[in-house]
């Protein structure tokens, strides 16, 4: 369960401030339980340098789409190389699984994540006082992936 411990440590490092700003609490035990459930039900891609987790993303199937349950990068490794490596793996997994739509839920207080999702082509869906559902069709993701040079031989 070393991977789970690594994901939890990164989440606790990066998610606490905007979670609390949104009026929620980031309880380590509850977050560990959410991660265990996500690992059992979904898919994960990660970028490591040796044993050090630099970034990871988790996807879980829902009715007619896949939910992005995590997209996290260590603050010391937020750079183009790590991001490209993570997005390349994510794109390959999306293609392998035949995913047609991704959705993500982001707190309004997490402005960095909102900007990142917009840059990837996600568009707002439902929202409430705390956050917004963001939606991305794979056709739009393919366009962004091609433009970013992530998978130039995509169909």
Phi and psi in degrees as GROMACS dihedral restraints (atoms count N, CA, C in turn):
[ dihedral_restraints ]
;  ai    aj    ak    al  type     phi  dphi    fc
    3     4     5     6     1   -59.9    20    10
    4     5     6     7     1   -38.8    20    10
    6     7     8     9     1   -61.5    20    10
    7     8     9    10     1   -45.0    20    10
    9    10    11    12     1   -57.7    20    10
   10    11    12    13     1   -45.1    20    10
   12    13    14    15     1   -61.4    20    10
   13    14    15    16     1   -39.1    20    10
   15    16    17    18     1   -66.4    20    10
   16    17    18    19     1   -43.9    20    10
   18    19    20    21     1   -62.5    20    10
   19    20    21    22     1   -43.7    20    10
   21    22    23    24     1   -63.1    20    10
   22    23    24    25     1   -44.7    20    10
   24    25    26    27     1   -61.2    20    10
   25    26    27    28     1   -41.9    20    10
   27    28    29    30     1   -67.3    20    10
   28    29    30    31     1   -41.5    20    10
   30    31    32    33     1   -60.6    20    10
   31    32    33    34     1   -46.2    20    10
   33    34    35    36     1   -64.2    20    10
   34    35    36    37     1   -32.7    20    10
   36    37    38    39     1   -69.5    20    10
   37    38    39    40     1   -40.5    20    10
   39    40    41    42     1  -106.4    20    10
   40    41    42    43     1   -20.8    20    10
   42    43    44    45     1   -98.4    20    10
   43    44    45    46     1   -18.2    20    10
   45    46    47    48     1   -58.5    20    10
   46    47    48    49     1   -49.5    20    10
   48    49    50    51     1   -60.1    20    10
   49    50    51    52     1   -51.0    20    10
   51    52    53    54     1   -76.5    20    10
   52    53    54    55     1   -24.6    20    10
   54    55    56    57     1   -66.1    20    10
   55    56    57    58     1   -46.0    20    10
   57    58    59    60     1   -69.5    20    10
   58    59    60    61     1   -34.1    20    10
   60    61    62    63     1   -63.8    20    10
   61    62    63    64     1   -27.5    20    10
   63    64    65    66     1   -84.6    20    10
   64    65    66    67     1    -3.0    20    10
   66    67    68    69     1    94.9    20    10
   67    68    69    70     1     8.2    20    10
   69    70    71    72     1  -107.6    20    10
   70    71    72    73     1   170.9    20    10
   72    73    74    75     1  -116.8    20    10
   73    74    75    76     1   145.0    20    10
   75    76    77    78     1  -104.1    20    10
   76    77    78    79     1    92.8    20    10
   78    79    80    81     1   -86.0    20    10
   79    80    81    82     1   124.2    20    10
   81    82    83    84     1   -56.2    20    10
   82    83    84    85     1   -41.7    20    10
   84    85    86    87     1   -66.5    20    10
   85    86    87    88     1   -42.8    20    10
   87    88    89    90     1   -66.1    20    10
   88    89    90    91     1   -39.6    20    10
   90    91    92    93     1   -65.3    20    10
   91    92    93    94     1   -40.3    20    10
   93    94    95    96     1   -61.7    20    10
   94    95    96    97     1   -40.7    20    10
   96    97    98    99     1   -64.7    20    10
   97    98    99   100     1   -41.7    20    10
   99   100   101   102     1   -62.4    20    10
  100   101   102   103     1   -42.0    20    10
  102   103   104   105     1   -64.7    20    10
  103   104   105   106     1   -43.7    20    10
  105   106   107   108     1   -59.0    20    10
  106   107   108   109     1   -44.2    20    10
  108   109   110   111     1   -63.3    20    10
  109   110   111   112     1   -45.0    20    10
  111   112   113   114     1   -62.3    20    10
  112   113   114   115     1   -40.6    20    10
  114   115   116   117     1   -64.9    20    10
  115   116   117   118     1   -36.8    20    10
  117   118   119   120     1   -71.6    20    10
  118   119   120   121     1   -31.4    20    10
  120   121   122   123     1  -101.5    20    10
  121   122   123   124     1   -17.7    20    10
  123   124   125   126     1  -129.6    20    10
  124   125   126   127     1  -152.6    20    10
  126   127   128   129     1  -124.4    20    10
  127   128   129   130     1   148.7    20    10
  129   130   131   132     1  -135.5    20    10
  130   131   132   133     1   141.8    20    10
  132   133   134   135     1  -125.9    20    10
  133   134   135   136     1   149.2    20    10
  135   136   137   138     1  -149.3    20    10
  136   137   138   139     1   159.8    20    10
  138   139   140   141     1  -121.8    20    10
  139   140   141   142     1   127.6    20    10
  141   142   143   144     1  -129.2    20    10
  142   143   144   145     1   151.3    20    10
  144   145   146   147     1  -117.8    20    10
  145   146   147   148     1   102.7    20    10
  147   148   149   150     1    64.9    20    10
  148   149   150   151     1  -128.2    20    10
  150   151   152   153     1   -87.6    20    10
  151   152   153   154     1    -9.3    20    10
  153   154   155   156     1   -80.0    20    10
  154   155   156   157     1   119.1    20    10
  156   157   158   159     1   -73.5    20    10
  157   158   159   160     1   120.2    20    10
  159   160   161   162     1   -97.9    20    10
  160   161   162   163     1   -34.2    20    10
  162   163   164   165     1  -163.9    20    10
  163   164   165   166     1   154.2    20    10
  165   166   167   168     1  -154.4    20    10
  166   167   168   169     1   159.9    20    10
  168   169   170   171     1  -143.2    20    10
  169   170   171   172     1   143.1    20    10
  171   172   173   174     1  -124.0    20    10
  172   173   174   175     1   142.9    20    10
  174   175   176   177     1  -127.7    20    10
  175   176   177   178     1   144.5    20    10
  177   178   179   180     1  -136.3    20    10
  178   179   180   181     1   132.8    20    10
  180   181   182   183     1   -69.2    20    10
  181   182   183   184     1   140.3    20    10
  183   184   185   186     1  -125.9    20    10
  184   185   186   187     1  -171.3    20    10
  186   187   188   189     1   -74.3    20    10
  187   188   189   190     1   100.0    20    10
  189   190   191   192     1    86.3    20    10
  190   191   192   193     1     1.2    20    10
  192   193   194   195     1  -157.5    20    10
  193   194   195   196     1   175.7    20    10
  195   196   197   198     1  -117.9    20    10
  196   197   198   199     1   133.9    20    10
  198   199   200   201     1   -93.1    20    10
  199   200   201   202     1   130.0    20    10
  201   202   203   204     1   -81.9    20    10
  202   203   204   205     1   105.7    20    10
  204   205   206   207     1   -88.5    20    10
  205   206   207   208     1   -15.3    20    10
  207   208   209   210     1  -158.2    20    10
  208   209   210   211     1   141.1    20    10
  210   211   212   213     1  -151.1    20    10
  211   212   213   214     1   100.2    20    10
  213   214   215   216     1  -138.0    20    10
  214   215   216   217     1   135.4    20    10
  216   217   218   219     1  -128.5    20    10
  217   218   219   220     1   135.0    20    10
  219   220   221   222     1   -62.7    20    10
  220   221   222   223     1   134.8    20    10
  222   223   224   225     1   -54.8    20    10
  223   224   225   226     1   -32.2    20    10
  225   226   227   228     1   -77.5    20    10
  226   227   228   229     1    -7.5    20    10
  228   229   230   231     1  -126.0    20    10
  229   230   231   232     1    24.8    20    10
  231   232   233   234     1   -84.0    20    10
  232   233   234   235     1    86.1    20    10
  234   235   236   237     1  -143.1    20    10
  235   236   237   238     1   168.9    20    10
  237   238   239   240     1   -59.4    20    10
  238   239   240   241     1   -38.5    20    10
  240   241   242   243     1   -65.6    20    10
  241   242   243   244     1   -46.5    20    10
  243   244   245   246     1   -66.0    20    10
  244   245   246   247     1   -44.3    20    10
  246   247   248   249     1   -62.1    20    10
  247   248   249   250     1   -46.0    20    10
  249   250   251   252     1   -60.2    20    10
  250   251   252   253     1   -42.8    20    10
  252   253   254   255     1   -62.1    20    10
  253   254   255   256     1   -42.9    20    10
  255   256   257   258     1   -67.1    20    10
  256   257   258   259     1   -46.0    20    10
  258   259   260   261     1   -65.4    20    10
  259   260   261   262     1   -35.9    20    10
  261   262   263   264     1   -60.5    20    10
  262   263   264   265     1   -47.6    20    10
  264   265   266   267     1   -64.0    20    10
  265   266   267   268     1   -41.4    20    10
  267   268   269   270     1   -62.5    20    10
  268   269   270   271     1   -45.0    20    10
  270   271   272   273     1   -60.6    20    10
  271   272   273   274     1   -44.2    20    10
  273   274   275   276     1   -63.7    20    10
  274   275   276   277     1   -39.3    20    10
  276   277   278   279     1   -67.3    20    10
  277   278   279   280     1   -42.7    20    10
  279   280   281   282     1   -57.6    20    10
  280   281   282   283     1   -45.7    20    10
  282   283   284   285     1   -65.5    20    10
  283   284   285   286     1   -44.8    20    10
  285   286   287   288     1   -62.3    20    10
  286   287   288   289     1   -34.6    20    10
  288   289   290   291     1   -88.6    20    10
  289   290   291   292     1    -7.2    20    10
  291   292   293   294     1    69.5    20    10
  292   293   294   295     1    29.1    20    10
  294   295   296   297     1   -68.1    20    10
  295   296   297   298     1   134.6    20    10
  297   298   299   300     1  -107.2    20    10
  298   299   300   301     1   -20.9    20    10
  300   301   302   303     1  -150.1    20    10
  301   302   303   304     1   137.4    20    10
  303   304   305   306     1  -113.3    20    10
  304   305   306   307     1   144.8    20    10
  306   307   308   309     1  -132.6    20    10
  307   308   309   310     1   149.9    20    10
  309   310   311   312     1  -141.8    20    10
  310   311   312   313     1   151.2    20    10
  312   313   314   315     1  -117.8    20    10
  313   314   315   316     1   126.5    20    10
  315   316   317   318     1  -132.2    20    10
  316   317   318   319     1   134.9    20    10
  318   319   320   321     1   -65.1    20    10
  319   320   321   322     1   143.6    20    10
  321   322   323   324     1   -59.1    20    10
  322   323   324   325     1   -30.5    20    10
  324   325   326   327     1   -71.6    20    10
  325   326   327   328     1   -13.4    20    10
  327   328   329   330     1   -94.7    20    10
  328   329   330   331     1    71.7    20    10
  330   331   332   333     1   -62.9    20    10
  331   332   333   334     1   -32.9    20    10
  333   334   335   336     1   -64.6    20    10
  334   335   336   337     1   -43.8    20    10
  336   337   338   339     1   -68.2    20    10
  337   338   339   340     1   -39.6    20    10
  339   340   341   342     1   -60.0    20    10
  340   341   342   343     1   -45.2    20    10
  342   343   344   345     1   -63.3    20    10
  343   344   345   346     1   -41.6    20    10
  345   346   347   348     1   -62.6    20    10
  346   347   348   349     1   -46.4    20    10
  348   349   350   351     1   -60.2    20    10
  349   350   351   352     1   -43.0    20    10
  351   352   353   354     1   -60.4    20    10
  352   353   354   355     1   -41.6    20    10
  354   355   356   357     1   -62.7    20    10
  355   356   357   358     1   -33.1    20    10
  357   358   359   360     1   -78.3    20    10
  358   359   360   361     1   -10.9    20    10
  360   361   362   363     1   106.2    20    10
  361   362   363   364     1     3.1    20    10
  363   364   365   366     1   -64.7    20    10
  364   365   366   367     1   145.1    20    10
  366   367   368   369     1  -121.3    20    10
  367   368   369   370     1   149.3    20    10
  369   370   371   372     1   -66.6    20    10
  370   371   372   373     1   143.3    20    10
  372   373   374   375     1  -118.7    20    10
  373   374   375   376     1  -129.1    20    10
  375   376   377   378     1   -65.1    20    10
  376   377   378   379     1   149.6    20    10
  378   379   380   381     1  -150.1    20    10
  379   380   381   382     1   161.6    20    10
  381   382   383   384     1  -138.4    20    10
  382   383   384   385     1  -168.3    20    10
  384   385   386   387     1   -63.6    20    10
  385   386   387   388     1   -27.8    20    10
  387   388   389   390     1   -91.3    20    10
  388   389   390   391     1   -36.6    20    10
  390   391   392   393     1  -160.4    20    10
  391   392   393   394     1  -173.4    20    10
  393   394   395   396     1  -138.0    20    10
  394   395   396   397     1   143.0    20    10
  396   397   398   399     1   -87.4    20    10
  397   398   399   400     1   131.1    20    10
  399   400   401   402     1  -114.3    20    10
  400   401   402   403     1   138.5    20    10
  402   403   404   405     1  -125.5    20    10
  403   404   405   406     1   138.3    20    10
  405   406   407   408     1  -139.3    20    10
  406   407   408   409     1   120.4    20    10
  408   409   410   411     1   -78.1    20    10
  409   410   411   412     1   150.2    20    10
  411   412   413   414     1   -66.7    20    10
  412   413   414   415     1   -29.9    20    10
  414   415   416   417     1   -60.2    20    10
  415   416   417   418     1   -43.0    20    10
  417   418   419   420     1   -68.8    20    10
  418   419   420   421     1   -39.0    20    10
  420   421   422   423     1   -62.5    20    10
  421   422   423   424     1   -41.5    20    10
  423   424   425   426     1   -59.2    20    10
  424   425   426   427     1   -43.7    20    10
  426   427   428   429     1   -59.2    20    10
  427   428   429   430     1   -46.7    20    10
  429   430   431   432     1   -67.3    20    10
  430   431   432   433     1   -37.7    20    10
  432   433   434   435     1   -65.0    20    10
  433   434   435   436     1   -42.8    20    10
  435   436   437   438     1   -64.2    20    10
  436   437   438   439     1   -43.8    20    10
  438   439   440   441     1   -62.5    20    10
  439   440   441   442     1   -34.2    20    10
  441   442   443   444     1   -85.1    20    10
  442   443   444   445     1    -3.7    20    10
  444   445   446   447     1    72.1    20    10
  445   446   447   448     1    24.5    20    10
  447   448   449   450     1   -77.1    20    10
  448   449   450   451     1   -33.8    20    10
  450   451   452   453     1  -152.8    20    10
  451   452   453   454     1    79.0    20    10
  453   454   455   456     1   -65.0    20    10
  454   455   456   457     1   -13.5    20    10
  456   457   458   459     1  -104.2    20    10
  457   458   459   460     1    23.4    20    10
  459   460   461   462     1   -66.7    20    10
  460   461   462   463     1   144.9    20    10
